[in-house]
Amino acid sequence: MLKVLREAGVTQTRQEGTRCFVTLRRGSLDARFPGLLPALLSAAVADHVGEHVTEGNEKE
């Protein structure tokens, strides 16, 4: 699944030592699917899942 998202250009992967960090490319995601991320985050909050997931202000 992550490979599909990376190939679609909506994620970015960064390797640090033995760890691999995957972040969303917010601009690309919003351009392709406007409103999707806020809806997903709201649903996660309502369902009490993904408490460790935050919405950052990172630049692409």
Secondary structure, 3 states (H helix, E strand, C coil): CHHHHHHHCCEEEEEECCEEEEEECHHHHHHHCCCHHHHHHHHHHHCCCCCCCCCCCCCC
